[in-house]
Structures are given as C-alpha cells and as structure tokens.
Amino acid sequence: MTEQLFDSENFLKTLSAKPGIYQMYDAQQKILYVGKAKQLKNRVSSYFRSKGLAIKTQALVAKIASIQVTVTHTEAEALILEQNLIKKHRPPYNILMRDDKSYPYVYLSNDKYPQLSYHRGVKRGGGRYFGPYPSAGAVKESLNLLQKVFKVRQCDNSYFSNRSRPCLQHQINRCTAPCVEKISEQDYAESVKHTVMFLEGHNKTLIKELADEMEAAAADLEFEQAALLRDKIQHLQQVQATQTIDGAGGEVDIFACELSAGAICMQVLFVRGGRVLGSKSYFPKAHLDEQPGQVLSAFLAQFYLSPGSAREVPGQIVTSHEPEDQQVINEALNSVSQKQISISQNVRSARAQWLKLAQQSAQQNLNSHLANKQNIRSRFAALQEVLSLDQPPKRMECFDISHSSGEATVASCVVFDQNGPLKSDYRRFNIEGVTAGDDYAAMQQALKRRYARIKAGDEKMPDILFIDGGKGQVSQATQVLEELAIKDLMVVGIAKGTTRKAGFEYLYRPDTGDEFVLPSDSSALHLIQHIRDESHRFAITGHKQRRDKARRESPLEGIAGVGPKRRRELLRHFGGWQEVGAASADDLAKVPGISQKLAVDIYTALHNS
C-alpha cells in the first residue's frame, strides 16, 4: 500500500464513537470524500486496515492528509448533514448524481376559476401540485390532453383578468372562456373536479361518472352534449390503456440499479395514482467498487435529501436491491416528509411489474450507454496506452467456456470492433470428444476450429485475443497459435483475483510474462470487463440452450429403427421413459412392433450411453 500522508493511529485514538459525518481532505485541503457513520471511530478505522481494502479505497486513503468530523445525535441526522455537504462540495470519491434539479409538476391554482400550469422548483403556497413528472415534455403532454378534454384555462392571471372577449383557445375549443363568463362557476368547478380526478389517477371512477352523464344527456335528447362526453371518455380510455396496470393504485417511486463494466445505470420509474408517468435514467460515477446496495443507498439519499431538491417523497419506494442503509434512509425520509414511508424489494402484482419494467429499462439503457461511440473510443485509447500499442486495436476477440459438471460444453467467441460488440461475428462451438469438465481441452478445440478458419482466410484476424482464464488457459491459446503458425497476435489472459470480484482481475501477457492489475476506475479495464462479460453471457446462453435441448430429447432418439411410432408404443406400454430404461430386452420385445433383435439394440443403446 502507498505510504500515507495522514497519521491515522493518533487520530483514531481520540475519535468519538458517536454518530456523525467525516470529511477527508488531501494535502491541498481539497475535499476528497464525505461519509456518515453510526459510530465514527469504527467507520473511519475501517479505512486504515492493514489488508482487505479495495484498490479504489487504497487510492483514496493514500491521498488523505486530514480528516474532519462532525458529531450528530442520530445516524439519520448524520445522513441529512452528509447530503448537505455532498451537494455543496461534490467530492470526487462520492457517488454523484449528474442531474439533481427538481422535477416538474402540474400546478392547479386556488383562484375562483383555477388555472392549470407547468411548475418546477420550490412549491409555492396555495394551490395543488400533481407529479412529479420525469420531464418537462411529460408535463406538457398531460397539459395538452387536459386542455383538449376538460378545457380548464392555462393562461396566467394577468392575461386572464384583462380579457374583454374570448381568446383563440376558446375559438379552437380548448378553453371554456371563464374570463368572460362563457361558462358558469358551477360548470367550471365540475371541469376542475374531473381534471383533479384524472391527475390523481381515478380514471375508472371518472369514466363511470362521465358515462352516467352521457346517458343522462342522451335521455334528455341533448345529443351534442352526449357526443362531447363520449369524446372525453374515448380520450381517457386511450390514456388508461397505455398508462395503467389494472387494479394498481397509490403513489410509488421505483428504483432499479444495474452495474456492468465499471458503469452504473439507475432507472427511476414514477407512478402516481396507478399511472406510470414516465421514467428517467441516471449514470452516476462509482469510485470505490460499490455494489448495488451501496449505490442505491447513496442515490436515494441524494435524490430525496439533497438540499433544494424539492422532490416529493411518495408513500412507497420500491428498489431492485436492498439499500445498504435502508433503515437509516427510512428514518430520515420519515423525518423530512413528516409521514410514514415504506422502502421494499419483495413486491407482487402491479409493483412487481413496474419493478421488472424498471430493471429491463436500466439494463437496456446501460447497454446503450456502454455502446456509446465516445465512451468506446476513449476506452480503446486507454487500452492502447495500457498495452503499449502503436495504435488503438481495431478488432478484438474473447473466448470463454461454459458447462454444467461437464455436460453440454459450449465455447463462445465474441468480437468487438471500435463501435463496440460486433454481434454478427459472434460464434459458438459445441465441444465434442473431450473429457467432461476438461476446460483446457475444450478451449484448445474451440481455438483450433476458430483460427483454422481465420488462417484459411474465411474470417478476419483480430488484433488482440482475450482468454477468460489464467495461465493454463492462455497456454492452450499460445500452443494453438504456434501449431497454426499464426504470429503477431497479442494474447491476454483475464484471471479472477483472490476475491473473484469484478474490479480485482489480473491480466497476463504470455509474450512478456507480465502479470498486472489495472485500477478499478481504469477505462481500459472497463472495456476488458465488457468483452469478458459478453463472452461469459454468450457462452452461458449457448450452454443452456444445448443442455435444455438434450434434456428435451427422448433417450430413444438416434437409435436406428426406432421412429416416432415405436417410441410412442414403448411409452404406452411401459408408462414412462424411466420404466423403458429399466426394462430388460425380453420385456422390450413384448411391445407391439419391437422385434427381439431391435429390443436388444434398444437395451444396448440405453445401457451403454
């Protein structure tokens, strides 16, 4: 470990065991990290252990020149103070939200003729707020629909109070012109009531009420009014079909966290009144080898507790993983919002569907983020520097092996070029004729089949060949390349470290004999992790498909003379495949259509396979 600038031993001797926050500074007194603790002494001491620290944590500790602490009464109080300091200083080693501005709302004023409008920022006194919405576009879409259906005014008060005749909105049938009393106060209040029902998510009740009014208008021969109500119902049914899960209700925020290849995607789904108002993706930077629970803990605290955020805290919060400090965050949210908040992971029914939707969105958006050309090019440039190449590699391949206790072994080959994964060039190899579980022989077979084709000119030669494994697997690769007389192809092994966790891999180059570990925040390492993870995924998918296909096949398939009809007769006679396998040759011969010779062939095939 790098020699420390900070005298941790003497500092820890006098450190309090009470709750509080700690601020770490470098030699230039620039803040590095802000953290909170239930017991300051225990938490800060953990940074100065002699072993077991993550690489990124070691990098942080090596820069510490001083630490300042603030004692608080409770851990929840420390959490709120921590968020104030993170918001103010934005320390480089904390998980930081890139966009922490408040969300937009639909605002309904409390005037005699209430106004609907877009609002962002601190809530004003008076009136009602509906939301939050994920974007300004989502608010404008809702306001546009409300203007068409309920015709509540959206002009500001100065414009409204100075009208002497209806404006253009009334002429195009988007406003009832309360400014010049074209509508009674009572009828306008009814339109406002329906607007509030829609915004609160009571669509079913609203549609039923409008349907009753439509039938009453038709019974009174007011067909024009009935047609207007019919149009409103149709609009609302279309919205309900696209935004509502039947039987759902309440206000919920859904958080799904996905991590891959050094990147994080946090997907937030907003549900109000059982309607999904939309979602938003965040890509916070991780700095200390965080796990999903740690990321969620830091993110939730910043999302709701950061000063000036003005975000509404719903009664329910659903997360894909349990936040590391769930109880403390819960206490802090209860204190700030002055209501009981529940944070949960194991949910059913509509909430389970929303969580699944958020997780799928997070995975998709993270894949898109990783495939971003600017990100990929910077990672290729970083890899060029790490491997001392004259230019960035143009094409790379990575191999991996997958099986279940030797069953249905499959090797994968994935290909990346400077645009990211090149899926059209991915290949799988079903491994045959090797000892079950012999990964070395499986790797050698796959590489021979792949690079014999490349040698023949049927495929393109990569610049780098990555092998998911240590020296043993890498030696198989170098041996195959020597046999095929393929030179000038760089081979790099990706071996798991002692912890077998992402971020702790060591790389091995057989051409130089070098073994080295890259920093966990290295762009080059993230690219290597990405291609390794993709080869792993592709191998596992192929293995599962092959294994499932083999298990679906009848053990009688492939025996000469035993077609579908005779298989069906065997099954009818014995009642199941296990009973067929347990039968003697003489018993098999008793089945209609099975001769004594065929019975012996079947018995031999079943017992020698």
C-alpha positions, 0 to 999 in steps of 0.5 A: 500500500502507498505510504500515507500522508495522514497519521491515522493511529493518533487520530483514531485514538481520540475519535468519538464513537458517536454518530456523525459525518467525516470529511477527508481532505488531501494535502491541498485541503481539497475535499476528497470524500464525505461519509456518515457513520453510526459510530465514527471511530469504527467507520473511519478505522475501517479505512486504515486496515492493514489488508482487505481494502479495495484498490479504489479505497487504497487510492483514496486513503493514500491521498488523505492528509486530514480528516474532519468530523462532525458529531450528530445525535442520530445516524439519520441526522448524520445522513441529512448533514452528509447530503448537505455537504455532498451537494455543496462540495461534490467530492470526487470519491462520492457517488454523484448524481449528474442531474439533481434539479427538481422535477416538474409538476402540474400546478392547479391554482386556488383562484375562483376559476383555477388555472392549470400550469407547468411548475418546477422548483420550490412549491409555492403556497396555495394551490395543488401540485400533481407529479412529479413528472420525469420531464418537462415534455411529460408535463406538457403532454398531460397539459395538452390532453387536459386542455383538449378534454376538460378545457380548464384555462392555462393562461396566467392571471394577468392575461386572464383578468384583462380579457374583454372577449374570448381568446383563440383557445376558446375559438379552437375549443380548448378553453371554456372562456371563464374570463368572460363568463362563457361558462358558469362557476358551477360548470367550471368547478365540475371541469376542475373536479374531473381534471383533479380526478384524472391527475390523481389517477381515478380514471375508472371512477371518472369514466363511470361518472362521465358515462352516467352523464352521457346517458343522462344527456342522451335521455334528455335528447341533448345529443351534442352534449352526449357526443362531447362526453363520449369524446372525453371518455374515448380520450381517457380510455386511450390514456388508461390503456397505455398508462395503467396496470389494472387494479394498481393504485397509490403513489410509488417511486421505483428504483432499479440499479444495474452495474456492468463494466465499471458503469452504473445505470439507475432507472427511476420509474414514477407512478402516481395514482396507478399511472406510470408517468414516465421514467428517467435514467441516471449514470452516476460515477462509482469510485470505490467498487460499490455494489448495488446496495451501496449505490442505491443507498447513496442515490436515494439519499441524494435524490430525496435529501439533497438540499433544494431538491424539492422532490416529493417523497411518495408513500412507497419506494420500491428498489431492485436491491436492498439499500445498504442503509435502508433503515437509516434512509427510512428514518430520515425520509420519515423525518423530512416528509413528516409521514410514514414511508415504506422502502421494499424489494419483495413486491407482487402484482402491479409493483412487481411489474413496474419493478421488472419494467424498471430493471429491463429499462436500466439494463437496456439503457446501460447497454446503450450507454456502454455502446456509446461511440465516445465512451468506446473510443476513449476506452480503446485509447486507454487500452492502447496506452495500457498495452503499449500499442502503436495504435488503438486495436481495431478488432478484438476477440474473447473466448470463454467456456461454459458447462454444467459438471461437464455436460453440454460444453459450449465455447463462445467467441465474441468480437468487438470492433471500435463501435463496440460488440460486433454481434454478427461475428459472434460464434459458438462451438459445441465441444465434442470428444473431450473429457467432461469438465476438461476446460483446457481441452475444450478451449484448445478445440474451440481455438483450433476450429476458430483460427483454422478458419481465420488462417484459411482466410474465411474470417478476419484476424483480430488484433488482440485475443482475450482468454477468460482464464489464467495461465493454463488457459492462455497456454492452450491459446499460445500452443494453438497459435504456434501449431497454426503458425499464426504470429503477431497476435497479442494474447491476454489472459483475464484471471479472477483475483483472490476475491473473484470480484469484478474490479480485482482481475489480473491480466497476463501477457504470455509474450512478456510474462507480465502479470498486472492489475489495472485500477478499478476506475481504469477505462481500459479495464472497463472495456476488458470487463465488457468483452469478458462479460459478453463472452461469459453471457454468450457462452452461458446462453449457448450452454443452456440452450444445448443442455435444455435441448438434450434434456428435451430429447427422448433417450430413444432418439438416434437409435436406428429403427426406432421412429416416432411410432415405436417410441410412442408404443414403448411409452404406452406400454411401459408408462414412462421413459424411466420404466423403458430404461429399466426394462430388460430386452425380453420385456422390450420385445413384448411391445407391439412392433419391437422385434427381439433383435431391435429390443436388444439394440434398444437395451444396448443403446440405453445401457451403454450411453 
